[in-house]
Amino acid sequence: MKIVIPVIGFGKAGGYRVLSKLANELIKHGHDVYFVAPDKDTCPYYETTAKIVRSKRIQSRCKILNSLFNFFYLWRECKRLKANVVIANYHLTAYLVALLPAGVSKYYYIQAYEVVFFNKWRRQVIAYLTYLLPLKKIVNHEGLLPKKVNNYVAIVPPGIEPEIFYLKRKSNRMERITIGVVGRKEKHKGTNEIIDTILNWNKKDEVILHIAIFLDDNQRKLIDDHNIPYEFFSVNNDVELADFYRSNDLIIAVGLVEDGAFHYPCAEAMSCGSLVISNYAPLSYTNSRLRIETYSSNTLLEKLDCFYNMSIHDTENEIERNKKIVDENSWDKVGNLLDVILTK
């Protein structure tokens, strides 16, 4: 079966990793998978065995004309490939897929409720209307979309690699607690709020703060002003990221939007055997005492106290249960699930 995935471009965000990994898994099941992307765009950041087909691209002084023509060329290339299945993954590509000829199975793999990412109402409307298009919606968790448009045909969560994100050896807590945060530039990721809350915790003098990937100068100064020892981890690949998770007693993986959505730091930290405080899946699927329904500073402080008072027995039970939950998200299982959905 020929499967086509049109993309506006390739990037480093987790959504692109999911697309590359899913493409690789579908190829293992015997499908021909193609990414269609604008000409002269960047190559995939995440390795994929899928074929890359480039559509024509123009660059003129008129941005509107550029967008219209480039959208048309992307659509034309997808049509030319005569796919059995075409999968949209972004609100703009959803319109493109909807406009393809009949006879093609058209899916919309939704990894985020994109309406919340835009400030201007016009962009919000454009994103929202894609959920009304005649596409078969696949979501990464059951509560991702508002009820009025939550008529999905299947749930396909992102996967993880258990051979990289494996369980750390058991170790007793040291004199200082190590708390890890995957820093992000985007405000809705909540990095500023997490750091502020930790610095207001009454046990902060017992903490060593580990921050990965992103830490701006203002955040560094704030931590320095509170005399909290910290270490920054640049993290260049998944192996280093997994080592980062395993170096911490606790990972805080909370955000300000999309409660209950799948969250890579949450899942990967669970797989590595660190305790996790999160308002995201897969921890949200459990009855963990460290689970948060919706982020607030007071709630995070309560969970930090809960973590601090956990016994070794409680900790081991939490880690064991987390590992069993997250093992269901291995890429081979996720790929098999998607294959069944697309071929039934």
C-alpha positions as CSV (number, residue, x, y, z in Angstrom):
1,M,0.0,0.0,0.0
2,K,1.3,3.5,-0.9
3,I,1.0,6.0,2.0
4,V,1.7,9.7,1.5
5,I,2.3,12.2,4.3
6,P,2.4,15.9,3.2
7,V,4.4,18.2,5.5
8,I,5.0,21.9,5.4
9,G,8.6,21.2,6.5
10,F,10.7,19.2,8.9
11,G,11.7,20.3,12.4
12,K,13.0,19.2,15.8
13,A,9.7,19.2,17.6
14,G,8.4,16.0,19.0
15,G,5.6,15.8,16.5
16,Y,8.1,15.4,13.7
17,R,9.8,12.6,15.6
18,V,6.5,10.8,15.8
19,L,5.9,11.1,12.1
20,S,9.3,9.8,11.2
21,K,9.0,6.8,13.6
22,L,5.5,6.0,12.4
23,A,6.7,6.0,8.8
24,N,9.5,3.7,9.7
25,E,7.1,1.3,11.4
26,L,4.7,1.3,8.5
27,I,7.6,0.5,6.1
28,K,8.4,-2.5,8.3
29,H,4.8,-3.7,7.7
30,G,5.5,-3.7,4.0
31,H,4.0,-0.3,3.0
32,D,5.6,2.3,0.7
33,V,5.7,5.6,2.6
34,Y,6.4,9.0,1.2
35,F,6.9,12.4,2.8
36,V,6.0,15.2,0.4
37,A,7.7,18.5,1.4
38,P,8.5,21.8,-0.4
39,D,11.6,21.9,-2.5
40,K,14.9,23.0,-0.9
41,D,13.4,22.5,2.6
42,T,15.5,21.0,5.3
43,C,16.0,17.3,5.5
44,P,14.2,15.3,8.3
45,Y,15.9,16.0,11.7
46,Y,14.7,12.6,12.8
47,E,16.0,9.7,10.8
48,T,13.5,8.0,8.5
49,T,13.5,5.3,5.9
50,A,10.6,6.9,4.1
51,K,11.1,8.3,0.6
52,I,11.2,12.1,0.5
53,V,9.5,13.7,-2.5
54,R,9.9,17.5,-3.1
55,S,7.2,19.7,-4.5
56,K,8.0,22.8,-6.5
57,R,8.4,26.0,-4.4
58,I,8.4,29.7,-5.4
59,Q,9.7,32.6,-3.5
60,S,8.5,36.1,-4.5
61,R,8.0,39.4,-2.8
62,C,4.3,38.6,-2.2
63,K,3.9,36.2,0.8
64,I,0.3,35.5,0.0
65,L,1.1,34.3,-3.5
66,N,4.0,32.3,-2.2
67,S,1.7,30.5,0.2
68,L,-1.0,29.8,-2.4
69,F,1.3,28.6,-5.1
70,N,3.4,26.4,-2.7
71,F,0.2,24.9,-1.3
72,F,-1.0,24.1,-4.8
73,Y,2.3,22.5,-5.8
74,L,2.3,20.4,-2.6
75,W,-1.3,19.3,-3.3
76,R,-0.3,18.5,-7.0
77,E,2.6,16.3,-5.9
78,C,0.4,14.4,-3.5
79,K,-2.2,13.9,-6.2
80,R,0.5,12.7,-8.7
81,L,1.7,10.0,-6.4
82,K,-1.7,8.3,-6.5
83,A,-1.6,7.1,-3.0
84,N,-3.9,4.6,-1.3
85,V,-3.8,6.5,1.9
86,V,-2.9,10.2,2.6
87,I,-2.3,11.3,6.2
88,A,-2.6,15.0,7.3
89,N,-0.7,16.0,10.4
90,Y,-1.2,19.7,10.7
91,H,-4.1,22.1,10.2
92,L,-2.8,23.4,6.8
93,T,-2.1,20.0,5.4
94,A,-5.6,18.9,6.5
95,Y,-7.1,21.3,4.0
96,L,-4.7,19.9,1.3
97,V,-5.7,16.3,2.0
98,A,-9.4,17.1,2.0
99,L,-9.0,18.6,-1.5
100,L,-7.5,15.5,-3.0
101,P,-9.6,13.4,-5.4
102,A,-12.1,10.9,-4.1
103,G,-11.0,7.3,-3.9
104,V,-8.1,8.0,-1.6
105,S,-8.4,7.1,2.1
106,K,-7.9,10.4,3.9
107,Y,-6.8,10.5,7.5
108,Y,-5.9,13.4,9.9
109,Y,-3.4,12.3,12.6
110,I,-3.9,14.9,15.3
111,Q,-1.2,15.3,17.8
112,A,-2.3,18.6,19.4
113,Y,-5.4,20.8,19.6
114,E,-3.8,23.5,17.5
115,V,-6.4,26.2,18.3
116,V,-4.8,26.9,21.7
117,F,-1.5,27.7,20.1
118,F,-2.7,30.8,18.2
119,N,-3.5,34.3,19.7
120,K,-5.3,35.7,16.7
121,W,-8.9,34.6,16.3
122,R,-8.6,34.1,12.5
123,R,-5.9,31.5,12.9
124,Q,-7.9,29.9,15.7
125,V,-10.9,29.6,13.3
126,I,-8.8,28.2,10.5
127,A,-7.4,25.5,12.8
128,Y,-10.7,24.7,14.3
129,L,-12.5,24.2,11.0
130,T,-10.1,21.4,10.0
131,Y,-11.8,19.2,12.6
132,L,-15.0,19.5,10.6
133,L,-13.4,18.3,7.4
134,P,-14.4,14.9,5.9
135,L,-11.3,13.2,7.2
136,K,-10.9,10.2,9.4
137,K,-9.5,11.6,12.6
138,I,-6.9,9.7,14.6
139,V,-5.9,11.3,17.9
140,N,-3.1,10.6,20.3
141,H,-5.4,10.5,23.3
142,E,-9.1,10.4,23.9
143,G,-9.7,13.8,25.3
144,L,-7.5,15.8,22.9
145,L,-10.4,17.5,21.1
146,P,-13.5,19.4,22.3
147,K,-16.5,17.1,22.5
148,K,-18.3,18.7,19.5
149,V,-15.5,17.6,17.1
150,N,-14.1,14.6,19.0
151,N,-15.5,12.0,16.6
152,Y,-12.2,10.2,16.1
153,V,-12.0,6.7,14.5
154,A,-8.9,5.6,16.5
155,I,-6.4,6.5,19.2
156,V,-2.7,6.1,18.3
157,P,-0.3,7.4,21.0
158,P,3.3,8.3,20.2
159,G,5.8,5.6,21.0
160,I,9.1,5.4,22.8
161,E,12.2,3.2,22.5
162,P,12.6,1.0,25.5
163,E,16.1,0.0,24.5
164,I,17.2,3.6,25.0
165,F,14.7,4.7,27.7
166,Y,15.3,1.8,30.0
167,L,14.9,1.5,33.8
168,K,17.8,2.8,35.9
169,R,19.4,0.8,38.7
170,K,17.8,1.2,42.1
171,S,19.6,3.7,44.3
172,N,18.9,5.4,47.6
173,R,18.2,9.1,47.6
174,M,21.3,11.2,48.3
175,E,21.6,14.0,50.8
176,R,20.2,16.4,48.2
177,I,17.2,15.6,46.0
178,T,17.8,15.9,42.2
179,I,14.9,17.4,40.4
180,G,14.9,17.4,36.6
181,V,13.1,19.7,34.2
182,V,13.2,19.7,30.4
183,G,13.3,23.4,29.7
184,R,11.5,24.8,26.7
185,K,11.4,28.2,25.1
186,E,7.6,28.2,24.4
187,K,5.7,29.9,27.2
188,H,2.9,27.4,27.2
189,K,5.4,24.6,28.2
190,G,5.6,26.2,31.6
191,T,9.3,26.2,32.3
192,N,9.2,29.6,34.0
193,E,6.3,28.5,36.3
194,I,8.0,25.2,37.2
195,I,11.3,27.0,38.2
196,D,9.4,29.7,40.2
197,T,7.4,27.0,42.1
198,I,10.5,25.0,43.0
199,L,12.2,28.1,44.2
200,N,9.2,28.8,46.5
201,W,9.2,25.2,47.9
202,N,10.1,25.0,51.6
203,K,12.4,22.1,50.9
204,K,14.3,23.9,48.1
205,D,17.5,24.0,50.2
206,E,17.6,20.2,49.9
207,V,17.5,20.3,46.1
208,I,19.9,20.1,43.2
209,L,18.1,21.4,40.1
210,H,18.9,19.7,36.7
211,I,17.7,21.5,33.6
212,A,18.0,20.1,30.1
213,I,17.9,21.6,26.6
214,F,16.8,25.2,27.3
215,L,17.6,27.7,30.1
216,D,17.6,31.4,29.4
217,D,19.6,34.1,31.2
218,N,16.7,35.3,33.3
219,Q,16.0,31.9,34.6
220,R,19.7,31.3,35.4
221,K,19.8,34.6,37.3
222,L,16.7,33.7,39.2
223,I,18.1,30.4,40.3
224,D,21.5,32.0,41.2
225,D,19.7,34.6,43.3
226,H,18.1,31.8,45.4
227,N,21.5,30.1,45.9
228,I,20.1,26.8,44.5
229,P,22.8,24.5,43.0
230,Y,21.9,23.6,39.5
231,E,23.4,22.0,36.4
232,F,22.5,22.5,32.8
233,F,22.4,19.6,30.3
234,S,22.5,20.6,26.6
235,V,21.4,17.1,25.4
236,N,22.3,16.3,21.8
237,N,20.5,13.0,21.3
238,D,18.1,10.5,22.8
239,V,20.8,8.6,24.6
240,E,21.9,11.7,26.5
241,L,18.3,12.6,27.2
242,A,17.7,9.1,28.7
243,D,20.8,9.6,30.9
244,F,19.4,12.9,32.0
245,Y,16.1,11.3,33.1
246,R,18.0,8.6,35.0
247,S,20.2,11.1,36.8
248,N,17.2,12.5,38.7
249,D,15.1,11.4,41.6
250,L,12.1,13.3,40.2
251,I,11.1,14.8,36.8
252,I,8.6,17.6,36.7
253,A,6.8,17.3,33.3
254,V,3.9,19.8,33.6
255,G,2.5,22.3,31.1
256,L,0.0,25.0,30.9
257,V,-2.3,23.7,28.1
258,E,-3.8,20.4,26.9
259,D,-4.2,18.5,30.2
260,G,-4.0,14.8,29.6
261,A,-2.3,14.9,26.3
262,F,0.6,12.6,25.6
263,H,3.9,14.2,26.7
264,Y,7.3,12.8,25.8
265,P,9.2,13.9,28.9
266,C,6.5,12.3,31.0
267,A,6.6,9.0,29.2
268,E,10.3,8.8,28.8
269,A,11.0,9.7,32.4
270,M,8.5,7.0,33.5
271,S,10.3,4.5,31.3
272,C,13.7,5.4,32.8
273,G,12.5,4.9,36.4
274,S,12.4,8.4,37.6
275,L,9.4,9.5,39.6
276,V,7.2,12.0,37.6
277,I,4.9,14.8,38.5
278,S,2.7,15.6,35.4
279,N,-0.7,16.6,34.1
280,Y,0.0,14.6,31.0
281,A,-0.2,11.1,29.6
282,P,0.7,8.4,30.2
283,L,0.8,9.4,34.0
284,S,-2.7,10.8,33.6
285,Y,-3.9,7.2,32.8
286,T,-2.8,6.0,36.3
287,N,-3.9,6.6,39.9
288,S,-0.5,7.9,40.8
289,R,-0.4,10.2,43.8
290,L,1.9,12.5,41.7
291,R,-0.6,13.0,39.0
292,I,-2.0,16.5,38.4
293,E,-5.3,17.2,36.8
294,T,-4.5,20.8,35.8
295,Y,-1.4,22.8,36.6
296,S,-1.3,25.4,39.3
297,S,1.6,26.5,41.5
298,N,-0.2,25.3,44.7
299,T,-1.0,21.9,43.2
300,L,2.7,21.5,42.2
301,L,3.8,22.4,45.7
302,E,1.4,19.8,47.1
303,K,2.8,17.1,44.8
304,L,6.4,18.1,45.7
305,D,5.5,17.6,49.4
306,C,3.9,14.2,48.5
307,F,7.1,13.2,46.6
308,Y,9.3,14.2,49.5
309,N,7.3,12.1,52.0
310,M,7.1,8.9,49.9
311,S,8.7,5.9,51.4
312,I,11.1,3.6,49.6
313,H,8.4,1.1,49.3
314,D,6.0,3.7,47.8
315,T,8.7,4.8,45.4
316,E,9.4,1.3,44.2
317,N,5.7,0.6,43.6
318,E,5.2,3.8,41.7
319,I,8.2,3.1,39.5
320,E,7.1,-0.4,38.8
321,R,3.6,0.6,37.9
322,N,4.8,3.4,35.7
323,K,7.0,1.1,33.8
324,K,4.2,-1.4,33.1
325,I,2.0,1.4,31.8
326,V,4.6,3.0,29.5
327,D,5.8,-0.4,28.1
328,E,2.5,-0.4,26.1
329,N,3.9,2.6,24.1
330,S,6.9,0.8,22.5
331,W,7.2,1.8,18.8
332,D,6.6,-1.8,17.6
333,K,3.2,-1.9,19.3
334,V,2.2,1.6,18.2
335,G,3.3,0.8,14.6
336,N,1.3,-2.4,14.6
337,L,-1.8,-0.5,15.9
338,L,-1.6,2.1,13.1
339,D,-1.1,-0.6,10.5
340,V,-4.3,-2.3,11.6
341,I,-6.2,0.9,11.4
342,L,-5.0,1.9,7.9
343,T,-5.5,-1.6,6.4
344,K,-8.9,-2.6,7.9
